[in-house]
Amino acid sequence: MSRIGYKEVDLPAGVEVKQDGNVVTVKGPKGELTREFSDKIKMNINGNAVTFERSAEDNKTKALHGTTRANFHNMVVGVTEGFTKELELRGVGYRAQMKGTTLVLNVGYSHPVEFEKEDGIEFATPSATQVTVSGINKEIVGDVAARVRATRAPEPYKGKGIRYVGEFVRRKEGKTGK
């Protein structure tokens, strides 16, 4: 049983929280995030601490309790620090570059793959084989990073493809000759 819903969320200096019914807005130095939460979970703001209480003890409400607290905590972290996902390209001739605000990937196809900049998302290419996706919304950062990775997921025989930094790709042996 998870007890994450009972933990309080401490608000850093410079973070404002507004609650209008089920809609919660968190404003901080990096931006502003708005999210609608379930009406089964009650949010209590006490100075610089935010706690969550559930209205019932059924399994769905218990699950929402921890999820609501985790989503709110991610909003607070996002508007103060932000989130980043780092990807690396492995393969001969695989490279990434920025053309204005567009990320251009050359990953073995006959054409370059382009990703347009979305609202709240920043792309960076520290080197030709590294891509950094950053933003204040954890959900969107993870989704965009997963879509970039899906253009050429790592394959198990040679390990070529786009992978997260530190991701382990299980290798297969391949064919044996006679």
C-alpha positions as YAML, in Angstrom:
chain: A
units: angstrom
residues:
- id: 1
  name: MET
  ca: [0.00, 0.00, 0.00]
- id: 2
  name: SER
  ca: [1.43, 3.36, -0.99]
- id: 3
  name: ARG
  ca: [1.48, 6.18, 1.49]
- id: 4
  name: ILE
  ca: [2.60, 8.87, -0.93]
- id: 5
  name: GLY
  ca: [-0.78, 10.65, -0.71]
- id: 6
  name: TYR
  ca: [-0.25, 11.43, 2.96]
- id: 7
  name: LYS
  ca: [3.05, 13.26, 2.41]
- id: 8
  name: GLU
  ca: [2.74, 17.02, 2.35]
- id: 9
  name: VAL
  ca: [4.14, 19.10, -0.50]
- id: 10
  name: ASP
  ca: [6.33, 22.02, 0.60]
- id: 11
  name: LEU
  ca: [6.01, 25.12, -1.55]
- id: 12
  name: PRO
  ca: [9.33, 26.86, -2.29]
- id: 13
  name: ALA
  ca: [9.63, 30.64, -2.17]
- id: 14
  name: GLY
  ca: [8.13, 32.31, -5.24]
- id: 15
  name: VAL
  ca: [5.49, 29.64, -5.91]
- id: 16
  name: GLU
  ca: [1.82, 30.61, -5.83]
- id: 17
  name: VAL
  ca: [-1.05, 28.11, -5.72]
- id: 18
  name: LYS
  ca: [-4.60, 29.05, -6.71]
- id: 19
  name: GLN
  ca: [-7.53, 26.69, -6.34]
- id: 20
  name: ASP
  ca: [-10.83, 27.25, -8.12]
- id: 21
  name: GLY
  ca: [-13.00, 24.23, -7.37]
- id: 22
  name: ASN
  ca: [-11.19, 21.25, -8.89]
- id: 23
  name: VAL
  ca: [-8.88, 23.37, -11.07]
- id: 24
  name: VAL
  ca: [-5.48, 24.07, -9.53]
- id: 25
  name: THR
  ca: [-3.02, 26.62, -10.94]
- id: 26
  name: VAL
  ca: [0.62, 26.67, -9.85]
- id: 27
  name: LYS
  ca: [2.67, 29.73, -10.78]
- id: 28
  name: GLY
  ca: [6.43, 29.94, -10.34]
- id: 29
  name: PRO
  ca: [9.60, 31.48, -11.75]
- id: 30
  name: LYS
  ca: [9.66, 29.23, -14.86]
- id: 31
  name: GLY
  ca: [5.99, 29.54, -15.78]
- id: 32
  name: GLU
  ca: [2.45, 28.52, -14.94]
- id: 33
  name: LEU
  ca: [0.71, 25.13, -15.00]
- id: 34
  name: THR
  ca: [-3.01, 24.39, -14.66]
- id: 35
  name: ARG
  ca: [-4.59, 21.01, -14.02]
- id: 36
  name: GLU
  ca: [-8.03, 19.72, -13.09]
- id: 37
  name: PHE
  ca: [-8.08, 17.18, -10.25]
- id: 38
  name: SER
  ca: [-10.81, 14.79, -9.10]
- id: 39
  name: ASP
  ca: [-13.46, 16.11, -6.73]
- id: 40
  name: LYS
  ca: [-12.96, 13.01, -4.53]
- id: 41
  name: ILE
  ca: [-9.66, 14.45, -3.24]
- id: 42
  name: LYS
  ca: [-9.63, 17.60, -1.11]
- id: 43
  name: MET
  ca: [-6.60, 19.90, -1.21]
- id: 44
  name: ASN
  ca: [-5.64, 21.86, 1.94]
- id: 45
  name: ILE
  ca: [-3.22, 24.79, 1.73]
- id: 46
  name: ASN
  ca: [-1.60, 25.66, 5.08]
- id: 47
  name: GLY
  ca: [0.99, 28.38, 4.55]
- id: 48
  name: ASN
  ca: [3.84, 26.76, 2.62]
- id: 49
  name: ALA
  ca: [2.54, 23.20, 2.96]
- id: 50
  name: VAL
  ca: [-0.13, 21.48, 0.88]
- id: 51
  name: THR
  ca: [-1.84, 18.27, 2.01]
- id: 52
  name: PHE
  ca: [-4.43, 16.05, 0.37]
- id: 53
  name: GLU
  ca: [-7.37, 14.17, 1.94]
- id: 54
  name: ARG
  ca: [-9.62, 11.58, 0.36]
- id: 55
  name: SER
  ca: [-13.38, 11.48, 0.77]
- id: 56
  name: ALA
  ca: [-13.84, 7.70, 0.72]
- id: 57
  name: GLU
  ca: [-11.88, 4.51, 1.36]
- id: 58
  name: ASP
  ca: [-12.62, 2.60, -1.86]
- id: 59
  name: ASN
  ca: [-9.69, 1.44, -4.01]
- id: 60
  name: LYS
  ca: [-10.21, 3.96, -6.81]
- id: 61
  name: THR
  ca: [-10.20, 6.89, -4.40]
- id: 62
  name: LYS
  ca: [-7.12, 5.53, -2.64]
- id: 63
  name: ALA
  ca: [-5.34, 5.34, -6.00]
- id: 64
  name: LEU
  ca: [-6.42, 8.89, -6.87]
- id: 65
  name: HIS
  ca: [-5.07, 10.11, -3.52]
- id: 66
  name: GLY
  ca: [-1.46, 9.24, -4.33]
- id: 67
  name: THR
  ca: [-1.77, 10.16, -7.98]
- id: 68
  name: THR
  ca: [-3.17, 13.60, -7.18]
- id: 69
  name: ARG
  ca: [-0.38, 14.32, -4.72]
- id: 70
  name: ALA
  ca: [2.30, 13.14, -7.18]
- id: 71
  name: ASN
  ca: [0.84, 15.21, -10.04]
- id: 72
  name: PHE
  ca: [0.69, 18.32, -7.84]
- id: 73
  name: HIS
  ca: [4.29, 17.75, -6.68]
- id: 74
  name: ASN
  ca: [5.39, 17.46, -10.33]
- id: 75
  name: MET
  ca: [3.67, 20.77, -11.06]
- id: 76
  name: VAL
  ca: [5.58, 22.48, -8.22]
- id: 77
  name: VAL
  ca: [8.91, 20.99, -9.31]
- id: 78
  name: GLY
  ca: [8.19, 21.92, -12.94]
- id: 79
  name: VAL
  ca: [7.57, 25.62, -12.28]
- id: 80
  name: THR
  ca: [10.67, 25.88, -10.05]
- id: 81
  name: GLU
  ca: [13.30, 23.60, -11.62]
- id: 82
  name: GLY
  ca: [11.80, 22.16, -14.80]
- id: 83
  name: PHE
  ca: [12.30, 18.68, -16.27]
- id: 84
  name: THR
  ca: [14.77, 17.35, -18.82]
- id: 85
  name: LYS
  ca: [15.17, 14.10, -20.74]
- id: 86
  name: GLU
  ca: [18.49, 13.36, -22.40]
- id: 87
  name: LEU
  ca: [18.75, 11.12, -25.45]
- id: 88
  name: GLU
  ca: [21.80, 9.79, -27.26]
- id: 89
  name: LEU
  ca: [22.15, 8.61, -30.85]
- id: 90
  name: ARG
  ca: [24.24, 5.52, -31.58]
- id: 91
  name: GLY
  ca: [25.00, 4.43, -35.10]
- id: 92
  name: VAL
  ca: [27.27, 5.30, -38.01]
- id: 93
  name: GLY
  ca: [26.14, 8.62, -39.48]
- id: 94
  name: TYR
  ca: [23.42, 9.19, -36.88]
- id: 95
  name: ARG
  ca: [23.35, 12.85, -35.90]
- id: 96
  name: ALA
  ca: [21.06, 15.57, -34.61]
- id: 97
  name: GLN
  ca: [21.09, 19.29, -35.25]
- id: 98
  name: MET
  ca: [18.93, 22.34, -34.68]
- id: 99
  name: LYS
  ca: [17.61, 24.40, -37.59]
- id: 100
  name: GLY
  ca: [16.02, 27.39, -35.90]
- id: 101
  name: THR
  ca: [13.53, 25.88, -33.46]
- id: 102
  name: THR
  ca: [13.26, 22.58, -35.38]
- id: 103
  name: LEU
  ca: [15.10, 19.43, -34.33]
- id: 104
  name: VAL
  ca: [16.45, 17.57, -37.37]
- id: 105
  name: LEU
  ca: [17.50, 13.92, -36.97]
- id: 106
  name: ASN
  ca: [19.50, 11.91, -39.51]
- id: 107
  name: VAL
  ca: [19.05, 8.34, -38.30]
- id: 108
  name: GLY
  ca: [19.49, 6.09, -41.32]
- id: 109
  name: TYR
  ca: [16.36, 6.92, -43.29]
- id: 110
  name: SER
  ca: [16.44, 8.28, -46.83]
- id: 111
  name: HIS
  ca: [15.15, 11.59, -45.45]
- id: 112
  name: PRO
  ca: [15.82, 13.63, -42.31]
- id: 113
  name: VAL
  ca: [13.19, 13.42, -39.55]
- id: 114
  name: GLU
  ca: [12.05, 16.81, -38.23]
- id: 115
  name: PHE
  ca: [10.38, 17.73, -34.93]
- id: 116
  name: GLU
  ca: [8.79, 21.15, -34.62]
- id: 117
  name: LYS
  ca: [9.05, 22.94, -31.28]
- id: 118
  name: GLU
  ca: [5.87, 22.59, -29.22]
- id: 119
  name: ASP
  ca: [4.52, 24.99, -26.60]
- id: 120
  name: GLY
  ca: [6.51, 24.66, -23.38]
- id: 121
  name: ILE
  ca: [9.16, 22.35, -24.90]
- id: 122
  name: GLU
  ca: [12.77, 23.23, -25.70]
- id: 123
  name: PHE
  ca: [15.17, 21.13, -27.76]
- id: 124
  name: ALA
  ca: [18.94, 21.36, -27.44]
- id: 125
  name: THR
  ca: [21.78, 19.49, -29.11]
- id: 126
  name: PRO
  ca: [24.93, 19.73, -26.92]
- id: 127
  name: SER
  ca: [26.76, 17.53, -29.46]
- id: 128
  name: ALA
  ca: [25.92, 15.88, -32.77]
- id: 129
  name: THR
  ca: [24.88, 12.66, -31.00]
- id: 130
  name: GLN
  ca: [22.98, 14.10, -28.01]
- id: 131
  name: VAL
  ca: [19.50, 15.60, -27.75]
- id: 132
  name: THR
  ca: [18.02, 17.27, -24.67]
- id: 133
  name: VAL
  ca: [14.27, 17.76, -24.32]
- id: 134
  name: SER
  ca: [13.28, 20.17, -21.53]
- id: 135
  name: GLY
  ca: [10.19, 21.95, -20.25]
- id: 136
  name: ILE
  ca: [8.05, 22.59, -17.18]
- id: 137
  name: ASN
  ca: [5.39, 19.90, -17.74]
- id: 138
  name: LYS
  ca: [6.76, 16.43, -16.92]
- id: 139
  name: GLU
  ca: [4.05, 14.65, -18.90]
- id: 140
  name: ILE
  ca: [4.69, 16.57, -22.12]
- id: 141
  name: VAL
  ca: [8.51, 16.34, -21.79]
- id: 142
  name: GLY
  ca: [8.30, 12.56, -21.41]
- id: 143
  name: ASP
  ca: [5.85, 12.24, -24.31]
- id: 144
  name: VAL
  ca: [7.98, 14.29, -26.71]
- id: 145
  name: ALA
  ca: [11.16, 12.43, -25.67]
- id: 146
  name: ALA
  ca: [9.39, 9.11, -26.27]
- id: 147
  name: ARG
  ca: [8.29, 10.24, -29.74]
- id: 148
  name: VAL
  ca: [11.86, 11.29, -30.60]
- id: 149
  name: ARG
  ca: [13.14, 7.90, -29.37]
- id: 150
  name: ALA
  ca: [10.45, 6.06, -31.36]
- id: 151
  name: THR
  ca: [11.78, 7.42, -34.69]
- id: 152
  name: ARG
  ca: [14.59, 4.86, -34.42]
- id: 153
  name: ALA
  ca: [14.32, 2.74, -31.26]
- id: 154
  name: PRO
  ca: [17.49, 0.84, -30.30]
- id: 155
  name: GLU
  ca: [17.74, -2.53, -31.98]
- id: 156
  name: PRO
  ca: [19.09, -5.55, -30.06]
- id: 157
  name: TYR
  ca: [21.73, -6.85, -32.50]
- id: 158
  name: LYS
  ca: [24.07, -3.90, -33.01]
- id: 159
  name: GLY
  ca: [22.57, -1.48, -30.48]
- id: 160
  name: LYS
  ca: [22.00, 1.22, -33.10]
- id: 161
  name: GLY
  ca: [19.24, 3.74, -32.52]
- id: 162
  name: ILE
  ca: [18.10, 6.53, -30.20]
- id: 163
  name: ARG
  ca: [18.14, 5.72, -26.49]
- id: 164
  name: TYR
  ca: [17.82, 7.56, -23.21]
- id: 165
  name: VAL
  ca: [21.13, 8.38, -21.52]
- id: 166
  name: GLY
  ca: [21.92, 5.49, -19.20]
- id: 167
  name: GLU
  ca: [19.35, 3.15, -20.79]
- id: 168
  name: PHE
  ca: [20.46, -0.47, -20.99]
- id: 169
  name: VAL
  ca: [19.69, -2.22, -24.27]
- id: 170
  name: ARG
  ca: [19.77, -6.00, -24.04]
- id: 171
  name: ARG
  ca: [21.91, -7.40, -26.83]
- id: 172
  name: LYS
  ca: [21.22, -10.59, -28.78]
- id: 173
  name: GLU
  ca: [23.84, -12.93, -30.19]
- id: 174
  name: GLY
  ca: [22.67, -13.11, -33.79]
- id: 175
  name: LYS
  ca: [23.31, -15.85, -36.31]
- id: 176
  name: THR
  ca: [26.17, -18.31, -36.01]
- id: 177
  name: GLY
  ca: [27.98, -19.34, -39.19]
- id: 178
  name: LYS
  ca: [28.94, -22.90, -40.16]
...
